[in-house]
Amino acid sequence: MPVFASDMLSSVTYAPDEILLALSTSGIVAITISPWIGLAVGVVTLIMVLCFRLTLRAYPAGGDYSVVAQNLGVRPARLVAAALLVDFVLTLSVSMAVFAGFVAQLVPSLRGYTVLVALGGVAVVSLFGLRGWKGTRTLMAVPTYTFIALVFIMLAVGFGRMLAGDLPQAESAAFTLEPLAGVDTAMQGLAAVFIVLRAFSSGSVAVAGIETVAAAAPKFRQPRGRNAGNTLLITGALSATMLVGLMWLASELGIKYAADPAAQLSKNGHSVGPDYVQHPVVGQMAEAVFSFSPVLTAVVIVVSALILLVAANTAIEGFPVLASRLARDELLPKQMATRGDRMTFSNGILVLAGASMLIIFITDAQPTKLIELYLVGVFLSFSLGQLAMVRHWSRILRRTVSGPKRTKMLIARLVGFVGVVLGLTVLVVVIITKFVGGVWMALLAMFLLYALMGGIFRHYSAVNRDLSVDPEDTDVRRLPAGTRAVVVVTSINKPALRSVAYARASRPTQLEAITVAVDAEAVEEIQKQWDAMELTVPLTIIGSPFRELIRPIMRHVTTLRRRHPQDLIIVYIPQFIVGRWWESLLHNQTVLRLKSFLAFLPGVVVATVPWRLESFNRSQVVLESAEGNIELSDLRMKK
């Protein structure tokens, strides 16, 4: 639970903020219904938990992507995958933005540096993910369980102080909350419905981490489906209970949390001003409930920040795994399925970190802006997942006769249908109430990812068709009539002579060395040295009126290929290897460019002959390593 449930649990640190913020636009009248909004979100959470438990029972591998792919097909599964990828990026971004807010409350001097704090948080959790530290999961248990305990302690103390008549008001309770200009304050008609629905959709961020637990089912012990389902049930119950309790406590403490503090909050008739900083709602609760102990207040704030770091790690765990699955299904580049030195999907982690940092920078690390983008993917994937489960149960019911088993399946299908209706309802509410606020950007990102994955899939399908072997096609197995070797010589040196020796060792039908007359004096000197060495290989000098190197070589090889279409042309290119990264900057990259151009010519093979310079002293270490074991660190350039 500490690893995968922290995402869902951590959402209670910012879901109350979003509910109060959405209601604040209509003034103090709307704030009074905040506990009921929290209760509605809690009910939605429990219904979704029930739906996912039934999904895990049928598909222990878990995850909406797998379920949709097996029941609805590739295209809906692609849409779910796009939504989940966007949500993982936003999970990391939101967690770090809220984390920065708690840090700023604890250390006021950092209030103007929340973007840097959030970016630093992304860098830290990404580094842990890249290093693949085995102790990370054990370390996560401490803030997760401590956070749960502290929230319930805070609720218990708050309830006890309320019964004793000793519950103080929060600092923000002294402010007067004014509605935003042009907003209906009477809470009547369509305006009231819109504000309530907007608050509900904002609070629904509390269910954002539910897919993380379900998707992580393969990492649970056997029986995976049951263990993941139990974890999900416990997590959902805790999350719903904490959210309802915190919303009740926020109402009792009189906490004000405004969309525009400078315009909406005032004290004694004077605005709080543009310099006023709103602390997170959980932080305000801790200050009021634990007014007798500043240490406990600080502990709550610190642990809340730590649970957000742990939640960010769930994205680090989940995004690369999903990306690797999509890469194996040829929906993302195959590099995403490659593990790094530490057996982690390092490419996926780097892509996730880069995307998250970009979003944090663009949104100025403001949680509300990020949460506006967040929910559409959650309920889109949930709705499609439950629709897939309805189809799954319907297909099985066709083959099942009457009896207790069929009754259970009918109930499961009904639950799935309820999940579809619930998911689509919340999805429509989110789109209607938050489209202008940022949902359109999330939808655009999902559409672009969907199109990108489709293009990648079509590319890999075309490649597979081109590379597939036809038993009746003998052309690819036919031996060439002969081999013709060409050695590229730019100067008479050790690499050039080694290339000539290697070419001769291959015993080609024809062997020649070529040099391009870019500089007349240099070519004349090459010819003199060649003759002086009495090499048995003929040297062909290719003219270059425009002092080009690559084009004349390409023209020569193409002509040779045209004259001997049945022969294999092998081009030997000498290349020296430097030992330090900065040394490569001092030499041109003509060899690499020539190799890339020659690769486009049919019937032509490029053979690179490396010559390691003295600065490259690691080859001996590699060759003499015990039992031939080669460490990648031995092959890296020296600093």
Legacy VTK file of the C-alpha trace (Angstrom):
# vtk DataFile Version 3.0
C-alpha trace
ASCII
DATASET POLYDATA
POINTS 639 float
0.000 0.000 0.000
2.731 2.586 0.719
4.051 2.256 -2.832
0.903 2.378 -4.937
-1.797 3.799 -2.633
0.073 6.972 -1.729
-1.119 8.703 -4.902
-4.759 8.338 -3.899
-4.112 9.084 -0.223
-2.075 12.190 -0.992
-4.957 13.696 -2.962
-6.685 14.584 0.310
-3.937 17.160 0.850
-5.215 19.256 -2.057
-8.785 18.086 -2.817
-10.228 20.250 0.034
-8.412 23.270 -1.402
-9.995 22.740 -4.811
-13.509 22.239 -3.424
-13.352 25.398 -1.302
-11.757 27.343 -4.131
-14.501 26.381 -6.584
-17.241 27.271 -4.087
-15.569 30.537 -3.082
-16.405 32.153 -6.415
-20.002 32.538 -5.184
-19.117 33.755 -1.718
-19.704 32.507 1.793
-23.146 31.023 1.072
-21.673 28.380 -1.200
-18.898 27.503 1.273
-21.461 26.104 3.713
-22.225 23.138 1.436
-18.574 22.038 1.198
-19.004 19.022 3.554
-21.749 17.676 1.299
-19.488 18.029 -1.730
-16.858 16.033 0.156
-19.451 13.366 0.966
-20.485 13.127 -2.704
-16.863 12.692 -3.763
-16.439 10.016 -1.078
-19.426 8.083 -2.442
-18.027 8.278 -5.979
-14.703 6.987 -4.660
-16.294 3.939 -3.044
-18.343 3.119 -6.161
-15.210 3.283 -8.296
-13.376 1.054 -5.811
-16.155 -1.538 -6.098
-15.953 -1.410 -9.900
-12.187 -1.834 -9.916
-12.339 -4.728 -7.426
-14.598 -6.638 -9.805
-12.261 -5.777 -12.676
-9.277 -7.122 -10.740
-11.181 -10.294 -9.930
-11.736 -10.936 -13.641
-8.375 -9.569 -14.825
-5.720 -10.045 -12.119
-3.173 -8.420 -14.443
-5.102 -5.190 -13.817
-5.145 -1.933 -15.690
-7.772 -0.368 -17.927
-5.448 -0.575 -20.929
-5.283 -4.373 -20.850
-8.999 -4.757 -20.169
-10.023 -2.392 -22.965
-7.540 -3.920 -25.424
-8.980 -7.401 -24.879
-12.654 -6.417 -24.980
-13.017 -3.274 -27.094
-10.053 -3.456 -29.446
-6.852 -1.610 -30.269
-8.207 1.881 -30.959
-10.152 2.335 -27.689
-7.135 0.872 -25.881
-4.941 3.489 -27.553
-7.261 6.198 -26.255
-7.053 4.772 -22.735
-3.266 4.580 -23.007
-3.063 8.222 -24.082
-5.264 9.261 -21.152
-3.191 7.261 -18.661
0.117 8.632 -19.940
-1.160 12.203 -19.612
-2.455 11.436 -16.120
0.893 10.051 -14.978
2.604 13.246 -16.131
0.009 15.354 -14.330
0.256 13.190 -11.198
3.929 14.026 -10.932
3.330 17.695 -11.769
0.432 18.181 -9.332
2.211 16.349 -6.512
5.311 18.494 -6.883
3.358 21.758 -7.205
1.405 21.037 -3.999
4.631 19.847 -2.362
6.180 23.231 -3.145
3.198 24.934 -1.466
3.723 22.996 1.775
7.454 23.708 1.704
6.710 27.417 1.250
4.375 27.329 4.266
7.068 25.685 6.359
9.871 27.933 5.040
8.322 31.335 4.195
11.531 32.539 2.537
10.853 30.062 -0.304
7.445 31.494 -1.218
8.801 33.188 -4.315
10.641 30.059 -5.455
7.862 27.471 -5.640
8.634 26.720 -9.299
12.259 25.915 -8.465
11.183 23.822 -5.464
8.740 21.858 -7.630
11.334 21.330 -10.363
13.842 20.224 -7.739
11.304 17.736 -6.377
10.828 16.248 -9.855
14.596 15.950 -10.222
14.972 14.196 -6.854
12.240 11.574 -7.356
13.435 10.986 -10.922
16.981 10.436 -9.691
15.761 7.869 -7.169
13.823 6.168 -9.960
16.832 6.101 -12.272
19.105 4.743 -9.571
16.641 1.942 -8.814
17.406 2.107 -5.113
16.062 -1.037 -3.436
15.399 0.748 -0.150
12.979 3.225 -1.698
9.848 1.145 -1.091
10.698 0.533 2.560
11.355 4.233 3.011
7.939 5.062 1.508
6.083 3.214 4.247
7.108 5.708 6.930
5.511 8.905 5.509
2.484 6.985 4.176
1.458 5.402 7.472
2.490 8.496 9.429
0.308 10.668 7.198
-2.714 8.402 7.705
-2.179 8.411 11.470
-1.711 12.193 11.672
-4.844 12.952 9.638
-7.007 10.776 11.881
-5.331 12.196 14.993
-6.051 15.707 13.718
-9.684 14.786 13.049
-10.023 13.182 16.489
-8.443 16.149 18.279
-10.580 18.561 16.284
-13.744 16.614 17.127
-12.741 16.419 20.786
-12.006 20.143 21.018
-15.324 20.893 19.322
-17.215 18.814 21.917
-15.293 20.581 24.657
-16.115 23.969 23.143
-12.415 24.649 22.754
-12.038 24.465 18.955
-10.418 27.689 17.704
-11.119 29.260 14.355
-8.562 29.147 11.562
-6.590 32.277 10.792
-8.478 32.749 7.515
-11.836 32.554 9.343
-11.394 36.203 10.326
-11.510 37.251 6.678
-14.634 38.308 4.846
-15.157 36.312 1.657
-16.656 38.216 -1.249
-17.887 36.591 -4.466
-16.087 37.173 -7.719
-17.456 40.006 -9.819
-20.403 38.930 -11.961
-21.046 35.667 -10.077
-24.503 34.862 -8.697
-24.386 34.973 -4.886
-27.902 33.710 -4.248
-27.043 30.130 -5.234
-30.181 29.848 -7.354
-31.007 28.306 -10.706
-28.445 27.167 -13.237
-25.692 29.265 -11.663
-26.014 27.301 -8.423
-25.983 23.991 -10.285
-22.892 25.010 -12.243
-20.978 26.095 -9.122
-21.867 22.906 -7.242
-20.914 20.726 -10.203
-17.655 22.615 -10.627
-16.824 22.100 -6.951
-17.720 18.416 -7.251
-15.516 17.993 -10.325
-12.661 19.776 -8.534
-13.015 17.530 -5.491
-13.119 14.438 -7.677
-9.358 14.793 -7.951
-9.419 12.666 -4.787
-10.046 9.571 -6.948
-7.164 10.334 -9.311
-4.847 7.673 -7.919
-7.314 4.800 -8.045
-6.016 3.548 -11.410
-2.465 3.418 -10.027
-3.370 0.654 -7.581
-5.318 -1.307 -10.194
-2.577 -1.012 -12.807
0.022 -2.206 -10.302
-1.728 -5.553 -9.714
1.045 -7.574 -11.467
3.495 -6.399 -8.792
1.409 -7.834 -5.923
1.922 -11.273 -4.457
-0.328 -14.169 -5.428
-3.276 -14.127 -5.554
-2.613 -10.807 -7.252
-6.202 -9.863 -8.041
-7.400 -10.403 -4.476
-4.427 -8.654 -2.848
-4.652 -5.676 -5.186
-8.421 -5.521 -4.645
-8.020 -5.564 -0.857
-5.395 -2.835 -1.035
-7.715 -0.805 -3.235
-10.618 -1.271 -0.807
-8.555 -0.186 2.200
-7.106 2.761 0.306
-10.490 3.877 -1.011
-12.113 3.639 2.415
-9.281 5.592 4.034
-9.261 8.235 1.311
-13.043 8.746 1.365
-13.155 8.879 5.162
-10.284 11.342 5.397
-11.739 13.620 2.711
-15.200 13.729 4.316
-13.639 14.327 7.729
-11.343 17.080 6.492
-14.181 18.867 4.688
-16.249 18.748 7.889
-13.319 20.060 9.924
-12.621 22.830 7.414
-16.242 23.946 7.747
-16.065 23.927 11.546
-12.820 25.915 11.512
-14.312 28.501 9.149
-11.459 28.190 6.670
-11.618 30.546 3.695
-9.806 29.627 0.492
-10.403 32.018 -2.398
-9.864 31.858 -6.138
-8.607 35.461 -6.101
-7.510 36.373 -2.542
-6.707 40.002 -3.342
-10.211 40.586 -4.738
-12.244 38.295 -2.472
-10.647 38.345 0.981
-10.785 41.358 3.264
-10.458 42.120 6.958
-12.133 45.062 8.655
-13.075 46.402 5.247
-9.523 46.280 3.896
-8.353 43.854 1.207
-5.632 41.398 2.152
-3.667 42.749 -0.815
-1.711 41.050 -3.594
1.081 39.933 -1.240
-1.184 37.675 0.809
-0.266 33.995 0.493
-2.907 31.322 1.051
-1.609 28.324 2.934
-2.895 24.850 1.985
-6.136 23.936 3.744
-4.551 20.989 5.570
-1.842 23.316 6.859
-4.449 25.796 8.099
-6.300 22.968 9.846
-3.133 21.813 11.584
-2.362 25.345 12.791
-5.844 25.666 14.313
-6.360 22.162 15.718
-2.830 21.928 17.139
-2.688 25.561 18.241
-1.283 24.295 21.534
1.711 22.665 19.807
3.556 24.362 16.915
5.716 21.241 16.696
2.725 19.056 15.801
1.663 21.624 13.206
5.111 21.489 11.617
5.055 17.677 11.677
1.712 17.607 9.823
3.041 19.993 7.172
6.299 18.050 6.756
4.547 14.673 6.516
2.018 16.115 4.046
4.922 17.254 1.890
6.576 13.835 2.185
3.415 11.943 1.179
3.368 14.067 -1.968
6.938 12.994 -2.722
5.875 9.380 -2.274
2.862 9.979 -4.533
5.156 11.452 -7.152
7.132 8.231 -7.013
4.026 6.266 -8.038
4.164 8.121 -11.347
7.866 7.265 -11.594
6.901 3.619 -11.025
3.822 3.550 -13.240
4.612 5.654 -16.310
7.716 3.698 -17.442
5.953 0.351 -16.941
2.964 1.450 -19.021
5.244 3.002 -21.638
7.248 -0.235 -21.884
4.014 -2.212 -22.363
2.955 0.188 -25.114
6.405 -0.113 -26.688
6.078 -3.910 -26.733
2.683 -3.440 -28.388
4.460 -1.196 -30.923
2.511 1.912 -29.926
5.567 3.770 -28.615
9.242 3.716 -29.666
10.920 0.446 -28.713
13.511 2.382 -26.701
10.822 2.820 -24.039
10.935 -0.936 -23.372
14.703 -0.963 -22.828
16.002 -1.204 -19.271
18.999 0.851 -18.197
22.082 -0.096 -16.193
20.038 -0.246 -12.975
17.327 -2.429 -14.554
14.914 0.510 -14.637
13.065 1.847 -17.657
15.299 4.898 -17.682
14.016 6.287 -20.983
10.463 6.350 -19.659
11.563 8.078 -16.463
13.455 10.747 -18.408
10.495 11.408 -20.717
8.149 11.655 -17.726
10.466 14.018 -15.848
10.982 16.238 -18.887
7.254 16.515 -19.631
6.435 17.194 -15.990
9.079 19.903 -15.667
7.787 21.598 -18.810
4.202 21.632 -17.512
5.284 22.916 -14.090
7.224 25.733 -15.736
4.332 26.674 -18.041
1.740 26.696 -15.223
4.085 28.465 -12.788
3.682 25.510 -10.383
0.106 26.550 -9.526
-1.793 23.429 -8.377
-5.194 24.748 -9.450
-4.076 25.235 -13.049
-2.637 21.723 -13.087
-5.691 20.113 -11.511
-7.869 21.734 -14.177
-6.077 19.416 -16.636
-6.087 16.381 -14.409
-9.452 14.666 -14.181
-10.548 14.157 -17.777
-8.084 11.317 -18.326
-9.025 9.553 -15.092
-12.723 9.291 -15.887
-12.194 8.699 -19.607
-10.075 5.615 -18.938
-12.414 4.501 -16.128
-15.511 4.797 -18.344
-13.936 2.820 -21.180
-12.620 0.256 -18.715
-16.065 -0.334 -17.231
-17.613 -0.480 -20.710
-15.080 -3.194 -21.518
-16.110 -5.051 -18.351
-19.796 -4.860 -19.343
-18.872 -6.477 -22.645
-16.713 -9.037 -20.837
-19.533 -10.135 -18.534
-22.065 -10.109 -21.386
-19.858 -12.427 -23.433
-19.473 -14.877 -20.546
-23.175 -14.758 -19.680
-24.024 -16.044 -23.162
-22.200 -19.264 -22.307
-23.370 -19.577 -18.688
-26.555 -21.381 -17.670
-28.720 -20.294 -14.756
-27.406 -20.676 -11.253
-25.558 -18.777 -8.488
-22.585 -18.177 -10.778
-24.770 -16.519 -13.394
-26.421 -14.354 -10.717
-23.013 -13.090 -9.593
-22.112 -12.282 -13.174
-25.364 -10.371 -13.659
-24.585 -8.326 -10.555
-21.035 -7.716 -11.788
-22.359 -6.553 -15.165
-24.824 -4.236 -13.421
-21.995 -2.758 -11.354
-20.000 -2.245 -14.539
-22.963 -0.494 -16.151
-23.290 1.768 -13.100
-19.569 2.495 -13.421
-19.990 3.473 -17.075
-22.870 5.833 -16.266
-21.009 7.310 -13.289
-17.760 7.747 -15.203
-19.403 9.353 -18.218
-21.490 11.632 -15.982
-18.464 12.919 -14.088
-16.504 13.165 -17.346
-19.212 15.343 -18.904
-19.343 17.479 -15.757
-15.567 17.929 -15.815
-15.542 18.872 -19.501
-18.449 21.326 -19.160
-17.229 23.031 -15.989
-13.506 23.050 -16.725
-13.180 23.118 -20.506
-12.096 26.753 -20.686
-9.957 26.395 -17.557
-7.640 23.872 -19.147
-9.446 20.626 -19.966
-9.109 21.477 -23.654
-5.318 21.248 -23.295
-5.552 17.802 -21.708
-7.906 16.644 -24.466
-5.542 18.046 -27.094
-2.570 16.262 -25.510
-4.501 12.983 -25.482
-5.539 13.412 -29.108
-1.949 14.110 -30.152
-0.697 11.078 -28.213
-3.456 8.952 -29.730
-2.469 10.077 -33.236
1.233 9.617 -32.464
0.712 6.060 -31.244
-1.334 5.308 -34.344
1.456 6.591 -36.572
4.079 4.594 -34.669
1.960 1.448 -34.915
1.538 1.877 -38.666
5.284 2.423 -39.054
6.213 -0.722 -37.136
3.578 -2.707 -39.035
5.073 -1.555 -42.336
8.577 -2.415 -41.117
7.457 -5.870 -40.015
5.894 -6.494 -43.419
9.097 -5.390 -45.146
11.305 -7.554 -42.929
9.162 -10.679 -42.859
10.677 -13.689 -44.615
8.895 -15.284 -47.554
9.937 -18.972 -47.880
9.652 -18.693 -51.664
11.847 -15.588 -51.842
15.419 -16.742 -52.505
16.819 -13.309 -53.332
17.796 -12.460 -49.743
19.678 -15.778 -49.405
21.489 -15.606 -52.728
25.263 -15.273 -52.400
26.864 -12.319 -54.216
28.878 -13.164 -57.327
31.936 -11.521 -55.791
33.110 -8.899 -53.329
34.805 -5.627 -54.183
36.565 -3.742 -51.422
37.144 0.008 -51.344
39.385 1.581 -48.685
38.866 5.291 -48.022
42.209 7.028 -47.427
42.460 10.667 -46.351
46.103 10.486 -45.219
48.842 7.897 -44.848
48.666 6.902 -41.201
48.243 3.846 -39.006
44.426 3.664 -39.270
44.631 3.798 -43.088
47.231 1.018 -43.260
45.243 -1.084 -40.781
42.164 -0.671 -43.009
44.129 -1.842 -46.059
45.355 -4.887 -44.117
41.831 -5.790 -42.990
40.502 -5.378 -46.524
43.221 -7.657 -47.917
42.453 -10.244 -45.223
38.883 -10.537 -46.533
40.300 -11.665 -49.934
37.939 -9.629 -52.131
37.567 -10.100 -55.882
38.875 -6.579 -56.374
40.571 -4.222 -53.922
41.360 -0.560 -54.346
42.132 2.411 -52.153
40.605 5.782 -52.980
41.441 9.330 -51.947
39.678 12.545 -52.878
41.697 15.412 -54.353
40.379 18.094 -52.018
43.862 19.618 -51.724
46.341 19.147 -54.615
49.471 19.276 -52.447
48.046 16.864 -49.889
47.045 14.376 -52.607
50.489 14.579 -54.178
52.070 13.831 -50.813
49.716 10.857 -50.286
50.681 9.452 -53.714
54.414 9.799 -52.939
54.089 8.028 -49.594
51.920 5.317 -51.137
54.493 4.638 -53.849
57.359 4.766 -51.367
55.731 2.057 -49.257
55.341 -0.133 -52.343
51.834 -1.151 -51.375
50.310 -3.751 -53.693
46.891 -2.103 -53.531
46.204 0.433 -56.298
45.395 3.987 -55.183
42.676 5.789 -57.130
42.602 9.580 -56.924
39.103 11.017 -57.345
38.775 14.578 -58.539
36.744 17.111 -56.564
36.380 20.471 -58.345
34.312 21.906 -55.500
36.617 20.522 -52.755
33.928 18.127 -51.515
34.762 14.843 -49.832
31.545 12.849 -49.412
29.872 13.429 -52.789
32.839 12.166 -54.929
33.124 9.013 -52.798
29.396 8.377 -53.122
29.611 8.872 -56.892
32.549 6.459 -57.172
30.863 3.730 -55.117
27.596 4.164 -57.031
29.438 3.791 -60.356
31.189 0.668 -59.100
27.878 -0.779 -57.998
26.276 0.004 -61.363
29.086 -1.761 -63.251
28.940 -4.833 -61.016
25.320 -5.168 -59.835
25.761 -8.798 -58.732
28.761 -8.061 -56.511
28.898 -6.939 -52.891
30.700 -3.631 -52.333
32.502 -3.303 -48.988
33.723 0.187 -48.069
36.418 0.209 -45.363
36.565 3.478 -43.429
39.355 4.075 -40.879
38.275 5.828 -37.696
40.282 6.696 -34.615
38.673 6.520 -31.176
39.415 9.197 -28.594
39.445 8.618 -24.864
37.942 11.828 -23.526
34.584 13.322 -24.480
35.986 16.764 -25.179
38.535 15.353 -27.634
35.727 14.347 -29.984
34.787 18.025 -30.267
38.208 18.768 -31.776
37.758 16.444 -34.745
35.264 16.638 -37.584
32.525 14.054 -37.975
33.065 13.341 -41.679
33.359 9.602 -41.059
29.957 9.446 -39.379
28.334 11.443 -42.174
29.944 9.266 -44.850
28.762 6.096 -43.115
25.206 7.395 -42.872
25.116 8.307 -46.591
26.628 4.995 -47.732
23.991 3.108 -45.738
21.370 4.281 -48.252
23.097 2.556 -51.187
21.818 -0.977 -51.978
24.409 -3.729 -52.166
26.938 -1.666 -50.185
28.297 -2.588 -46.750
30.308 -0.201 -44.577
33.108 -1.643 -42.449
34.515 0.727 -39.825
38.106 0.000 -38.802
38.692 1.571 -35.369
42.089 2.769 -34.192
42.166 3.584 -30.486
44.370 6.512 -29.585
46.665 6.441 -26.592
44.144 8.471 -24.577
41.728 5.596 -24.960
43.368 3.264 -22.474
40.332 1.281 -21.440
40.343 -1.342 -24.165
43.062 -3.266 -22.365
40.948 -3.250 -19.207
38.038 -4.712 -21.144
40.105 -7.413 -22.840
41.771 -8.470 -19.597
38.606 -8.445 -17.471
37.987 -11.622 -15.513
36.445 -14.390 -17.615
35.629 -11.912 -20.362
33.028 -10.036 -18.304
32.724 -6.531 -19.728
31.544 -3.678 -17.544
29.827 -0.820 -19.358
31.720 1.636 -17.163
34.963 0.401 -18.757
33.721 1.449 -22.187
32.733 4.985 -21.246
34.933 7.939 -22.102
37.072 9.454 -19.397
36.131 12.840 -18.047
LINES 1 640
639 0 1 2 3 4 5 6 7 8 9 10 11 12 13 14 15 16 17 18 19 20 21 22 23 24 25 26 27 28 29 30 31 32 33 34 35 36 37 38 39 40 41 42 43 44 45 46 47 48 49 50 51 52 53 54 55 56 57 58 59 60 61 62 63 64 65 66 67 68 69 70 71 72 73 74 75 76 77 78 79 80 81 82 83 84 85 86 87 88 89 90 91 92 93 94 95 96 97 98 99 100 101 102 103 104 105 106 107 108 109 110 111 112 113 114 115 116 117 118 119 120 121 122 123 124 125 126 127 128 129 130 131 132 133 134 135 136 137 138 139 140 141 142 143 144 145 146 147 148 149 150 151 152 153 154 155 156 157 158 159 160 161 162 163 164 165 166 167 168 169 170 171 172 173 174 175 176 177 178 179 180 181 182 183 184 185 186 187 188 189 190 191 192 193 194 195 196 197 198 199 200 201 202 203 204 205 206 207 208 209 210 211 212 213 214 215 216 217 218 219 220 221 222 223 224 225 226 227 228 229 230 231 232 233 234 235 236 237 238 239 240 241 242 243 244 245 246 247 248 249 250 251 252 253 254 255 256 257 258 259 260 261 262 263 264 265 266 267 268 269 270 271 272 273 274 275 276 277 278 279 280 281 282 283 284 285 286 287 288 289 290 291 292 293 294 295 296 297 298 299 300 301 302 303 304 305 306 307 308 309 310 311 312 313 314 315 316 317 318 319 320 321 322 323 324 325 326 327 328 329 330 331 332 333 334 335 336 337 338 339 340 341 342 343 344 345 346 347 348 349 350 351 352 353 354 355 356 357 358 359 360 361 362 363 364 365 366 367 368 369 370 371 372 373 374 375 376 377 378 379 380 381 382 383 384 385 386 387 388 389 390 391 392 393 394 395 396 397 398 399 400 401 402 403 404 405 406 407 408 409 410 411 412 413 414 415 416 417 418 419 420 421 422 423 424 425 426 427 428 429 430 431 432 433 434 435 436 437 438 439 440 441 442 443 444 445 446 447 448 449 450 451 452 453 454 455 456 457 458 459 460 461 462 463 464 465 466 467 468 469 470 471 472 473 474 475 476 477 478 479 480 481 482 483 484 485 486 487 488 489 490 491 492 493 494 495 496 497 498 499 500 501 502 503 504 505 506 507 508 509 510 511 512 513 514 515 516 517 518 519 520 521 522 523 524 525 526 527 528 529 530 531 532 533 534 535 536 537 538 539 540 541 542 543 544 545 546 547 548 549 550 551 552 553 554 555 556 557 558 559 560 561 562 563 564 565 566 567 568 569 570 571 572 573 574 575 576 577 578 579 580 581 582 583 584 585 586 587 588 589 590 591 592 593 594 595 596 597 598 599 600 601 602 603 604 605 606 607 608 609 610 611 612 613 614 615 616 617 618 619 620 621 622 623 624 625 626 627 628 629 630 631 632 633 634 635 636 637 638
